[in-house]
Amino acid sequence: MNRSKLAIRTLGALGAAAFMVTGLAATPAAAQTFVPCTTAALASAITNANTSGDTLALAPGCVYDLTTPLPDIQNTITIKGHGATITRDPGAPAFRILTVDSTGNLDLREAIIANGDATGDFGGGIRNDGVLTVRRSLIRDNHADFSGGISGNTGSTTNVDRSLISGNSALHNGGGLGNDGTMTITKSAVVNNNALELGGGVANDATLNVSQSNVIDNSASGPTGAGGGIANFGGAGATTTLTSSKVASNIATNAPGGVYNNGGTVTLNFTAVLANNPTNCFGSPTAVPGCVA
C-alpha cells in the first residue's frame, strides 16, 4: 500500500479529519489577518505578528513556495492554514520551514508543512524552542540531522493533535519527531518516517506522552539502527508513556524494531506493540514492562 493510501486509512481509523473541519455551527469571526497567496505576504505577516501577536489566516489551498527562510516565531501567533501548504522550493538552499523561538508560541492549524531541510541541525519541518501546538495538520517529507519532521528542544512544550507525521527523515535520531522537552501526541499518526540510528518514528530523551495514536511502518535503517517505531533514551530522566495506542509494523536493522529503551522508563497503558521486526521490544538495554517479544 502506498503512503498516500496508508495515510488516508490511518487518519480515517483515528476518526480525524486531515485538514478541514466542516459542519460546525457558525460562530462570530475573531480578529485575524488574511495572508494573500504569496511568500512575501506570509513573511511580512509573521514579521508584523512578532510585534504584538496575531492570528494569520492563510489563503485556502494556497502553496506558499519558499525560496528563503521565513522569520522565526517570536510572539504568540496562530496560523490558520485552511488547507494551505508551506513548502521549501526544491531548487532552494537547505532551510527548515518554521522556527519557534524560546519566546514564541505557535498554534498551527489545518496546514501542510513540507520539504524542509535542516541538514546539520534539528527539525527539518519545525524547530520548537518555545511552545508549539500542531492541530489537524500534515508534516511531510522534511529532513534534518535530528528530528526530521518536528523537533521539540530542551525546555520546549510541543503538542501534536489529530495530525499526520509522514515521510520525514533524520540522519541520526527521530525520523518523524524528536523530543528533548515535553511532547504530547494525541489522536495522531506517525507513519513511514526513517532515521538511520534511533527512533524512526519518534526519538525521546525527556518526557513523551502518546495517546490514541498509531506509530506504524517507520524504520531505523542504518548499521546501528534500533527502535524503528520509538526510541526512549538519555538516561533515567527519559520517560515515554503510551496510552490506548499502537506501535506496529516498524522495522530496524538491530533489535528491537518496535520500542527501544535505554536507561529510561517506558509505560504501556492499553497499548499494542506488535508485528515489529526483528522484535517488538526484546533487545532493549532496559526492559519495557508488558511488551511481548
C-alpha positions as CSV (number, residue, x, y, z in Angstrom):
1,M,0.0,0.0,0.0
2,N,1.5,3.4,-0.9
3,R,2.0,6.2,1.6
4,S,-0.9,8.4,0.5
5,K,-3.4,5.5,0.8
6,L,-1.9,4.4,4.1
7,A,-2.2,8.0,5.4
8,I,-5.8,8.2,4.5
9,R,-6.6,4.8,6.0
10,T,-4.7,5.7,9.2
11,L,-6.3,9.1,9.7
12,G,-9.7,7.5,9.0
13,A,-9.1,4.9,11.6
14,L,-8.3,7.6,14.1
15,G,-11.5,9.4,13.3
16,A,-9.6,12.6,12.5
17,A,-10.0,14.9,9.5
18,A,-6.7,15.6,7.9
19,F,-7.1,19.3,7.5
20,M,-10.6,20.9,7.3
21,V,-13.5,20.7,9.7
22,T,-16.9,21.0,8.3
23,G,-20.5,21.0,9.6
24,L,-19.7,23.2,12.6
25,A,-22.1,25.8,13.8
26,A,-21.2,29.3,12.7
27,T,-19.5,31.5,15.3
28,P,-18.5,35.1,15.1
29,A,-15.1,35.6,13.4
30,A,-12.3,36.7,15.7
31,A,-10.0,39.4,14.6
32,Q,-7.4,38.0,12.2
33,T,-5.1,39.0,9.4
34,F,-5.7,37.5,5.9
35,V,-2.4,36.4,4.2
36,P,-2.6,36.5,0.4
37,C,-1.1,33.6,-1.6
38,T,2.5,34.9,-1.9
39,T,5.6,34.0,0.1
40,A,6.4,37.7,0.6
41,A,3.0,38.3,2.2
42,L,3.5,35.3,4.5
43,A,6.9,36.5,5.6
44,S,5.6,40.1,6.1
45,A,2.6,38.8,8.2
46,I,4.9,36.8,10.5
47,T,7.2,39.8,11.0
48,N,4.3,42.1,11.9
49,A,2.7,39.4,14.2
50,N,6.0,39.2,16.1
51,T,5.4,42.7,17.4
52,S,2.3,42.0,19.4
53,G,0.9,38.6,18.4
54,D,-1.8,37.9,15.8
55,T,-4.0,35.3,14.1
56,L,-2.9,34.7,10.5
57,A,-5.5,33.2,8.1
58,L,-3.7,31.7,5.1
59,A,-5.3,31.7,1.6
60,P,-7.3,28.4,1.3
61,G,-5.4,25.8,-0.7
62,C,-2.5,28.1,-1.4
63,V,1.0,26.7,-1.9
64,Y,3.5,29.1,-0.3
65,D,6.6,28.1,-2.2
66,L,9.6,29.3,-0.2
67,T,13.0,30.2,-1.7
68,T,14.3,31.8,1.5
69,P,13.6,31.1,5.2
70,L,10.6,32.6,7.0
71,P,11.1,34.8,10.1
72,D,11.3,33.0,13.4
73,I,8.1,32.9,15.5
74,Q,8.8,35.2,18.5
75,N,5.4,36.0,19.9
76,T,2.0,34.3,20.3
77,I,0.8,33.6,16.8
78,T,-2.0,31.4,15.4
79,I,-1.7,30.3,11.8
80,K,-5.0,29.0,10.3
81,G,-3.9,27.1,7.3
82,H,-7.2,26.4,5.6
83,G,-5.5,23.5,3.8
84,A,-2.6,25.6,2.6
85,T,0.9,24.2,2.0
86,I,4.1,25.9,3.2
87,T,7.0,24.2,1.4
88,R,10.6,24.8,0.5
89,D,11.1,25.1,-3.2
90,P,13.1,22.1,-4.4
91,G,15.7,24.4,-6.0
92,A,16.2,26.5,-2.9
93,P,19.1,26.1,-0.5
94,A,18.6,23.9,2.6
95,F,16.4,25.5,5.4
96,R,13.6,24.5,7.7
97,I,10.1,25.7,7.2
98,L,9.3,27.2,10.7
99,T,11.3,28.0,13.8
100,V,9.6,28.8,17.1
101,D,12.0,30.8,19.3
102,S,12.0,30.4,23.1
103,T,9.7,33.5,23.4
104,G,7.4,32.1,20.7
105,N,4.0,30.3,21.0
106,L,2.7,29.0,17.7
107,D,-0.7,27.4,17.2
108,L,-0.6,25.8,13.7
109,R,-3.9,24.6,12.3
110,E,-5.0,22.7,9.2
111,A,-1.8,23.2,7.3
112,I,0.8,21.2,5.4
113,I,4.5,21.7,6.2
114,A,6.7,20.1,3.6
115,N,10.2,19.7,2.2
116,G,12.1,21.5,4.9
117,D,15.8,20.6,5.1
118,A,17.7,21.4,8.3
119,T,20.8,19.5,7.3
120,G,23.3,19.8,10.2
121,D,20.6,20.8,12.7
122,F,17.4,19.9,14.4
123,G,13.8,20.0,13.0
124,G,13.5,19.9,9.2
125,G,9.9,20.9,9.2
126,I,9.6,22.8,12.5
127,R,12.1,23.5,15.2
128,N,10.4,24.4,18.6
129,D,12.3,26.1,21.3
130,G,9.2,27.6,22.9
131,V,5.6,26.4,22.7
132,L,4.1,24.7,19.7
133,T,0.7,23.2,19.0
134,V,0.0,21.4,15.7
135,R,-3.6,20.6,15.0
136,R,-5.2,18.7,12.1
137,S,-2.1,19.2,10.0
138,L,0.3,17.2,7.8
139,I,4.0,17.3,8.4
140,R,5.6,15.5,5.5
141,D,8.9,14.9,3.6
142,N,11.1,17.0,5.8
143,H,14.7,16.2,6.6
144,A,17.3,17.1,9.3
145,D,20.3,15.5,11.1
146,F,18.0,15.1,14.1
147,S,14.2,15.2,14.3
148,G,13.3,15.2,10.6
149,G,9.7,16.4,10.9
150,I,9.4,18.3,14.3
151,S,12.0,19.0,16.9
152,G,11.0,19.8,20.5
153,N,14.2,21.1,22.0
154,T,15.2,21.5,25.6
155,G,12.7,23.5,27.7
156,S,10.1,23.4,24.9
157,T,6.4,22.2,25.0
158,T,5.1,20.5,21.9
159,N,1.6,19.3,21.3
160,V,0.6,17.3,18.2
161,D,-3.2,16.8,17.9
162,R,-5.1,14.9,15.2
163,S,-2.2,15.2,12.7
164,L,-0.2,13.1,10.4
165,I,3.6,12.9,10.5
166,S,4.8,11.1,7.4
167,G,7.7,10.7,5.0
168,N,10.2,12.6,7.2
169,S,13.8,11.5,7.7
170,A,16.8,12.1,10.0
171,L,20.5,11.3,9.5
172,H,20.7,10.3,13.2
173,N,17.7,10.1,15.6
174,G,14.0,10.9,15.3
175,G,12.9,10.5,11.7
176,G,9.4,11.8,12.4
177,L,9.7,13.6,15.7
178,G,12.4,14.2,18.3
179,N,11.9,15.4,21.8
180,D,14.2,17.0,24.4
181,G,11.4,18.8,26.2
182,T,7.8,17.9,26.9
183,M,5.9,16.4,23.9
184,T,2.3,15.2,23.7
185,I,0.9,13.3,20.7
186,T,-2.8,12.8,20.7
187,K,-5.1,11.1,18.1
188,S,-2.4,11.3,15.5
189,A,-0.4,9.0,13.2
190,V,3.4,8.7,12.8
191,V,3.8,6.8,9.6
192,N,6.6,5.9,7.1
193,N,9.3,8.0,8.7
194,N,13.0,7.0,8.7
195,A,16.1,7.6,10.9
196,L,19.5,6.0,10.4
197,E,20.1,5.5,14.1
198,L,17.4,5.6,16.8
199,G,13.7,6.2,16.6
200,G,12.5,6.0,13.1
201,G,9.1,7.3,14.2
202,V,9.9,9.2,17.4
203,A,13.0,9.7,19.4
204,N,12.7,10.9,23.0
205,D,15.2,11.7,25.8
206,A,12.9,13.8,28.0
207,T,9.1,13.5,28.5
208,L,6.9,12.0,25.8
209,N,3.2,11.2,26.1
210,V,1.4,9.4,23.2
211,S,-2.4,8.9,23.4
212,Q,-4.8,7.3,21.0
213,S,-2.2,7.3,18.2
214,N,-0.6,5.0,15.7
215,V,3.2,4.7,15.2
216,I,3.4,2.4,12.2
217,D,5.6,1.5,9.3
218,N,8.6,3.6,10.4
219,S,12.2,2.4,10.2
220,A,15.7,2.8,11.7
221,S,17.7,1.6,8.8
222,G,21.4,2.4,9.4
223,P,24.0,0.0,10.6
224,T,23.3,0.9,14.2
225,G,19.6,1.5,13.7
226,A,17.2,0.4,16.5
227,G,13.7,1.3,17.6
228,G,12.1,1.7,14.3
229,G,8.9,2.9,16.0
230,I,10.0,4.7,19.1
231,A,13.3,5.2,20.9
232,N,13.4,6.3,24.6
233,F,17.0,7.1,25.7
234,G,19.1,9.6,27.5
235,G,19.2,8.0,31.0
236,A,16.8,7.7,33.9
237,G,15.1,11.0,33.2
238,A,13.7,9.9,29.9
239,T,10.0,8.8,30.1
240,T,7.7,7.6,27.4
241,T,4.1,6.8,28.2
242,L,1.8,5.3,25.6
243,T,-1.9,5.1,26.2
244,S,-4.6,3.4,24.0
245,S,-2.1,3.5,21.1
246,K,-0.5,1.1,18.6
247,V,3.2,0.6,17.7
248,A,3.2,-1.8,14.8
249,S,5.0,-2.9,11.6
250,N,8.1,-0.9,12.3
251,I,11.5,-2.2,11.3
252,A,15.1,-1.7,12.4
253,T,18.5,-3.1,11.5
254,N,19.0,-4.2,15.1
255,A,16.6,-5.4,17.7
256,P,14.2,-4.1,18.8
257,G,12.2,-2.9,15.8
258,G,9.3,-1.6,17.8
259,V,10.2,0.2,21.1
260,Y,13.8,0.8,22.1
261,N,14.5,1.8,25.7
262,N,17.9,2.7,27.1
263,G,18.0,3.7,30.8
264,G,14.7,5.4,30.9
265,T,11.1,4.4,31.6
266,V,8.5,3.2,29.0
267,T,5.0,2.6,30.2
268,L,2.4,0.9,28.1
269,N,-1.3,1.6,29.1
270,F,-3.7,-0.4,26.9
271,T,-1.2,-0.2,24.1
272,A,-0.4,-2.8,21.5
273,V,3.2,-3.3,20.4
274,L,3.1,-6.0,17.7
275,A,4.4,-7.2,14.3
276,N,7.6,-5.1,14.5
277,N,10.8,-6.5,13.0
278,P,13.1,-8.0,14.2
279,T,11.4,-7.8,17.6
280,N,8.8,-5.7,19.4
281,C,10.9,-4.7,22.5
282,F,13.3,-7.6,23.1
283,G,16.9,-6.5,22.8
284,S,16.4,-3.1,24.5
285,P,19.2,-2.4,27.1
286,T,16.3,-1.6,29.5
287,A,13.2,-3.7,29.6
288,V,9.8,-2.4,28.5
289,P,7.3,-3.9,31.0
290,G,4.3,-5.5,29.4
291,C,5.8,-5.8,25.9
292,V,5.9,-9.3,24.5
293,A,8.9,-10.4,22.4
